[in-house]
């Protein structure tokens, strides 16, 4: 694995990206590694999604949008959804 890829993946997982927008990051990522990594990016985004101050309806919509194209199915989606929900629910 080259050093750029290793650093970007670490930054992506930690949330410490130096790109101003998601689109800017994705454009650079695609330029370096091609289209095959979109699923990996979606998987990381899905693991990081949290309800926070969103209503449940907003969270469900955000989760669905993020889950699309992640490659996750049924049980994995349920687990990630539960992890992202506010614990007070």
Short mmCIF file of the C-alpha atoms (twelve columns), coordinates in Angstrom:
data_MODEL
# 
_entry.id   MODEL 
# 
loop_
_atom_site.group_PDB 
_atom_site.id 
_atom_site.type_symbol 
_atom_site.label_atom_id 
_atom_site.label_alt_id 
_atom_site.label_comp_id 
_atom_site.label_asym_id 
_atom_site.label_seq_id 
_atom_site.Cartn_x 
_atom_site.Cartn_y 
_atom_site.Cartn_z 
_atom_site.pdbx_PDB_model_num 
ATOM 1  C CA . UNK A 1  0.000   0.000  0.000  1 
ATOM 2  C CA . UNK A 2  1.492   3.329  -0.953 1 
ATOM 3  C CA . UNK A 3  1.967   6.001  1.709  1 
ATOM 4  C CA . UNK A 4  -0.667  8.394  0.268  1 
ATOM 5  C CA . UNK A 5  -3.315  5.695  0.384  1 
ATOM 6  C CA . UNK A 6  -2.324  4.676  3.919  1 
ATOM 7  C CA . UNK A 7  -2.428  8.282  5.156  1 
ATOM 8  C CA . UNK A 8  -5.749  9.035  3.459  1 
ATOM 9  C CA . UNK A 9  -7.402  5.946  4.912  1 
ATOM 10 C CA . UNK A 10 -6.144  6.856  8.400  1 
ATOM 11 C CA . UNK A 11 -7.377  10.437 7.971  1 
ATOM 12 C CA . UNK A 12 -10.733 9.246  6.652  1 
ATOM 13 C CA . UNK A 13 -11.253 6.916  9.616  1 
ATOM 14 C CA . UNK A 14 -10.198 9.565  12.151 1 
ATOM 15 C CA . UNK A 15 -12.159 12.375 10.480 1 
ATOM 16 C CA . UNK A 16 -9.026  14.522 10.047 1 
ATOM 17 C CA . UNK A 17 -9.222  15.277 6.362  1 
ATOM 18 C CA . UNK A 18 -7.527  18.291 4.860  1 
ATOM 19 C CA . UNK A 19 -10.125 18.655 2.111  1 
ATOM 20 C CA . UNK A 20 -12.786 21.328 2.389  1 
ATOM 21 C CA . UNK A 21 -15.580 19.292 0.832  1 
ATOM 22 C CA . UNK A 22 -16.484 15.644 0.456  1 
ATOM 23 C CA . UNK A 23 -16.537 16.116 -3.314 1 
ATOM 24 C CA . UNK A 24 -12.989 17.493 -3.311 1 
ATOM 25 C CA . UNK A 25 -11.779 14.477 -1.353 1 
ATOM 26 C CA . UNK A 26 -13.638 11.990 -3.572 1 
ATOM 27 C CA . UNK A 27 -12.243 13.583 -6.737 1 
ATOM 28 C CA . UNK A 28 -8.679  13.241 -5.426 1 
ATOM 29 C CA . UNK A 29 -9.325  9.707  -4.184 1 
ATOM 30 C CA . UNK A 30 -10.784 8.623  -7.534 1 
ATOM 31 C CA . UNK A 31 -7.886  10.221 -9.379 1 
ATOM 32 C CA . UNK A 32 -5.398  8.209  -7.303 1 
ATOM 33 C CA . UNK A 33 -7.223  4.884  -7.023 1 
ATOM 34 C CA . UNK A 34 -10.035 4.698  -9.535 1 
ATOM 35 C CA . UNK A 35 -13.737 4.055  -9.084 1 
ATOM 36 C CA . UNK A 36 -13.386 0.776  -7.137 1 
ATOM 37 C CA . UNK A 37 -12.962 2.517  -3.803 1 
ATOM 38 C CA . UNK A 38 -16.366 4.198  -3.596 1 
ATOM 39 C CA . UNK A 39 -17.765 1.190  -1.750 1 
ATOM 40 C CA . UNK A 40 -14.915 1.357  0.785  1 
ATOM 41 C CA . UNK A 41 -15.562 5.059  1.345  1 
ATOM 42 C CA . UNK A 42 -19.283 4.399  1.853  1 
ATOM 43 C CA . UNK A 43 -18.460 1.679  4.381  1 
ATOM 44 C CA . UNK A 44 -16.312 4.057  6.433  1 
ATOM 45 C CA . UNK A 45 -18.993 6.781  6.229  1 
ATOM 46 C CA . UNK A 46 -21.629 4.294  7.350  1 
ATOM 47 C CA . UNK A 47 -19.549 3.295  10.372 1 
ATOM 48 C CA . UNK A 48 -19.222 6.955  11.383 1 
ATOM 49 C CA . UNK A 49 -22.837 8.059  10.958 1 
ATOM 50 C CA . UNK A 50 -24.543 9.265  14.152 1 
ATOM 51 C CA . UNK A 51 -28.004 10.613 14.808 1 
ATOM 52 C CA . UNK A 52 -26.812 13.488 16.961 1 
ATOM 53 C CA . UNK A 53 -29.440 16.255 16.931 1 
ATOM 54 C CA . UNK A 54 -31.320 14.823 13.937 1 
ATOM 55 C CA . UNK A 55 -34.867 13.614 14.299 1 
ATOM 56 C CA . UNK A 56 -35.334 9.886  13.750 1 
ATOM 57 C CA . UNK A 57 -36.833 10.598 10.324 1 
ATOM 58 C CA . UNK A 58 -33.801 12.706 9.332  1 
ATOM 59 C CA . UNK A 59 -31.442 10.039 10.658 1 
ATOM 60 C CA . UNK A 60 -33.222 7.284  8.714  1 
ATOM 61 C CA . UNK A 61 -32.989 9.305  5.489  1 
ATOM 62 C CA . UNK A 62 -29.308 10.128 6.067  1 
ATOM 63 C CA . UNK A 63 -28.570 6.503  6.928  1 
ATOM 64 C CA . UNK A 64 -30.332 5.226  3.796  1 
ATOM 65 C CA . UNK A 65 -28.449 7.695  1.601  1 
ATOM 66 C CA . UNK A 66 -25.134 6.701  3.135  1 
ATOM 67 C CA . UNK A 67 -25.908 2.961  3.056  1 
ATOM 68 C CA . UNK A 68 -26.668 3.032  -0.672 1 
ATOM 69 C CA . UNK A 69 -23.626 1.640  -2.444 1 
ATOM 70 C CA . UNK A 70 -21.859 0.511  0.743  1 
ATOM 71 C CA . UNK A 71 -22.167 -3.179 -0.020 1 
ATOM 72 C CA . UNK A 72 -23.633 -3.724 3.456  1 
ATOM 73 C CA . UNK A 73 -26.713 -5.882 3.681  1 
ATOM 74 C CA . UNK A 74 -29.326 -6.786 6.280  1 
ATOM 75 C CA . UNK A 75 -27.566 -7.691 9.562  1 
ATOM 76 C CA . UNK A 76 -24.604 -5.366 9.035  1 
ATOM 77 C CA . UNK A 77 -26.950 -2.494 8.176  1 
ATOM 78 C CA . UNK A 78 -29.022 -3.160 11.292 1 
ATOM 79 C CA . UNK A 79 -25.911 -3.193 13.483 1 
ATOM 80 C CA . UNK A 80 -24.594 0.084  12.029 1 
ATOM 81 C CA . UNK A 81 -28.025 1.686  12.333 1 
ATOM 82 C CA . UNK A 82 -28.240 0.750  16.023 1 
ATOM 83 C CA . UNK A 83 -24.735 2.070  16.669 1 
ATOM 84 C CA . UNK A 84 -25.625 5.424  15.121 1 
ATOM 85 C CA . UNK A 85 -28.907 5.925  17.001 1 
ATOM 86 C CA . UNK A 86 -29.100 8.096  20.078 1 
ATOM 87 C CA . UNK A 87 -29.073 5.880  23.151 1 
ATOM 88 C CA . UNK A 88 -32.097 7.657  24.645 1 
ATOM 89 C CA . UNK A 89 -34.383 6.094  22.032 1 
# 
